[in-house]
Amino acid sequence: MTQRVLDKWFHVAGLNIAAKLWGEQGGLPVIALHGWLDNAASFDALAEQLPHYHILAIDLPGHGLSDHKPPSGDYAIWGDLRCILLVADQMGWQNFTLIGHSRGAIIATLLSAARPERVDHLVCLDGLIPPPEDEANFPRQLGQYLHEYNKPPSKAGDRGHPDFEAAVTARLKVTPMTEKAAALIVERGTFKAENNCYYWRSDKRLKLASPIKLSCAQLQASINAISASAMLVAADKGMGKWLSTLPINIENRFEVHNIEGEHHCHMEAQASQIAQWIKGFISP
């Protein structure tokens, strides 16, 4: 049976934030955070298999149907934390579960560390922490950020794609996934202009440098600060490739499940198994 899904809008920190909401009032509140250059549609398959939860998948700023950051803004991974908390406040959710994929998992980890009293469960899907940076590289990283954000935008702009299928093909070149999964992301992540070409909605500044990158010690401190029950699902063709080389210790803090599949396996055939793990993990 297909779940009821609603389109939701929030106005937070001067931005209009779009979201998709599955389930009924009274279900366990869950906030889902998508990956880099993805959007809320990336949780369609998973949400359909979690009918007893109230799942809010957000288009993070600069993605999907949500507003872009203002000219003074940037897309450092911690920049979305206030937005997520303000959305939760508008939902009336003092406590909630976080499910994050890729970049969304990194953001979910940071939020669980910074405001542990608000997060009951943390589920990370093929993502956990960003690659740590040596503290000695701080000036270089900051300089790169200043250079890229102050550089005049390219006059070439987005040349677009002649049809929807071409946009899907372009998305498939970025990250391996099924054509069906890519089409879901593209449908919410593009718009059709008057010239009948398809253009990306995402903010081009998402590809620019962050002002700083976190050190190994900062990332370990974040993991140590998490009080929520935490679970990590690692795909063998995604995060599973480097899970054993993580420069931080997650033992005794994360329940780890390994699964065969690509980075977006939560959108594909593996969604059923992942949903089963989630239900067993977060159900009262």
N, C-alpha and C positions, 0 to 999 in steps of 0.2 A: 504494500500500500504506500503510495506516494505521500510524503509528509507535506503539510502546509508550510509554505515559505513566504515570508513577507519582505518587502523592501523597506529599509529603515534609513532615516536621515537624522544626523545629529549636528548641532552647531557648537563647536568647542574651539577655544583658543583662536577665534576669528576664522575658523575653517569649517566648511560644510563637509561632513564625513558620511559616506555612504556605507551601508552594511546589508547583509542578508540575515534574516532571522528564521530559524527553524524551531518547531516544537511549540508546546503550549505553556501558558503560565503555570508555575508550580514545578516545572521540570528543573533539574539541577542546572544552575547557570554556568554556561561555558562561553568563553571568549576565544575565538579562533583567529590566528594571525598568520597571514600568507607570507610567501617568500618574495625575494627581490624580483621586481618586474612582473609579478603575478598579481592576483586580486582575489576577492572573496569567493569567486566561482571555483577556486581550486579546492574548496571544501565540500562541493556538491555531493560527490560520491560518498564521502565519509559521513556527512550529516544525515543522509538518507538512511544510513544503517545504525543511527543512534537516535531512535524515535522517542526515547524517554528523557531526553535532555533538551534544554532551552539553549540552542547554540546560536551565538551572534558572531558571524564572520565579518570582520571589518575590512573595507578598502582602506589601507593605511594611507596617510597623506602622500600625494604624488602618484598614487596608483588607482586603477579602476575608475570609478565615477567620483572619487573624492577630489577635493580641491588640491592644487599644488601649494607648496609653501610660498610665502611672500618672497619678494626679491632679497630680503635680508636673511632669509632662512637657509637651512642646509638639511642634509639627510643623514647626519650621524645617527648611529643605531639607537642612542639613548634619547634622541629628539622626539620619538613618538610616545614615550612613557606617560607624559602628562595627558596626552590626547586619549590614550587607552583608559586611564583612570577616570577622566572626565566623562567618557562614554559610559563606563560602568556606573558612575554616579547617576547619570541620567536614566539608566535602566533600573536604578534602585538596587543595584547589586553591591552590597558591602563586601561580600566574599564571593569568589568565583573560581572556576577551574580555567587554566590557560592551556590551549593547544596551539603550538606553533610549528610551522614548517620552515626549514632553512633559515633565512634572515629573520622570519617571524619567531622561530625557536630561540634564536639569539636574543631577540627583544624580550621574549617571554622569560628567559632565564634571568636577564638583568632586572626585570620588573619583580620577579619572585624574590630576588635578593634584596632589592631596595625597599620593597613594601611587603615583607613576608606575612604580615598579619592579614593581608587581603586575599592571598592566594592559597586555596585549599589543596589543589593538585596541579602539577605541572607535567605536561606531556610534550616532549620534543620529538618531532618527526624529521629525521635526517638533517639535524642541525642542533647545535648546542652553544658553542662559543665561536667567536671570530678567531682567525689566526693571530696569536699574540705577537706583539712588536717589542723589540728591544728598546728600553727607555732611552738609550743614547740616540735613537733615531727620531725623537720627538721634534727637534727643530726642523729637520728635513720634511717630516710629515706635515707640520703646520705650514711650512713654506709652500709645499705642493698645493695644499688646500687654498691658501691665499692666492696663489697664481691661477689656479683653475677657476675659482669662483669670481675673480675679478677680471677674467679674460672676456672680451666681448663675445657674445654668442655667435656661433657660426651662421653665416648668411645662407649656407646651403639648405639648412633646415631639414625637415622630414620630407623626403621625396614621396613617401606613401607607397602603397601597393595597389596594383590595378584591380584586384578583386580580393574577396575574403580568403579564397584558397591560397593566394600568394602570400597573404599575411600569415596564415597558418604555417606554410612552408618556411617562412622566415623565422617564426618562433621555434620551430623544430630544430633549426640550425643552432640555436642558442643553447638548448638543453634537450637531451634525448628524452622523449616521452611518446605516448601513443598519439595518433592524429586526433582522436576524440578528446583527449585531455587538453591538447594544445588548442583545439577549437573553442573549448569552454573559456580558457584564459583570453583568447583573442576576441571572442564575442563581447566580453565585458571590458576589454582593454583597448578597443579601437573605436573609431567613429567613421562613418561614411560621409565624405565631403560632397560638395555640389558637383565636383568633377568626377564623382563615382569612384574615387580612389579611397582606400582605407588608410587611416593615419593612427598612430599610437597615441593613447591618452596620457600615458605615463610621462612624468616630468623628466626631461633629459638630464637634469642635474643629479638624478639618482646614480649616474655613472661617474660623477666627480669624486674627488678625494675627500675623505673625512678629515676634520681638523686634527684629531689625534687618534691613535690606535691604542688599545689597552694592552698592558704588559701581562706577562704570565702571572705575576703576583696579584695583580688586580682581578684577573679572571678566576684565580683560585679562591680569592677572598669572596668573590661573588658566589661561587659554588658553595662555599662553606656557610654563607649567610642564608641559604635557602632552607626554610623550615617545612615547606610543603612536601607531601609525598611526590616523588619525581620519577618519571619513566622516560626512557630514550628508546626510540625505534631507529635502527641504523640499517640502511639498504646496502647490500653487498657491492652494488655498482655506484654507490653514492658515498655517504659518510663512512660506511663499513670499511672502505679502503684505508682510512687513516685512524679508525677508532683506537687501535692498539698503540698508536703513536701519540695520542693526546698528551700534551705537556702538563696536564693537570690531573689531579686525582679525583675520580668520581665514585670510587668504591664506597659502598655503604650509604650512598646518597641517591643513586639512580638504579632503578630496576631496568636492566638493559635487555632488549629483544633485537635479534638480528633477523633480517628478512631478505629474501632474494628479490632483486628488482632495481629499478633506476631511482634517481633522486626524487621523482614525482610519483612514487609507487602508491602513495595514499590516494591518488586519483585514478588508479588503475585496478587490475584484478586483485591486488593485495589489499585493497580497502576493506574487504570483508574480514580478513585476518586481523588487521590493525584495529578495526572496530571492536572485535571480540576482545582483544587485549585491553583496549580502553575501557570497555564495560566492566571487565573483571577488575580493573585497577581503580576506577573512580566511583563505582557503585557503592552505596552505603552498606 
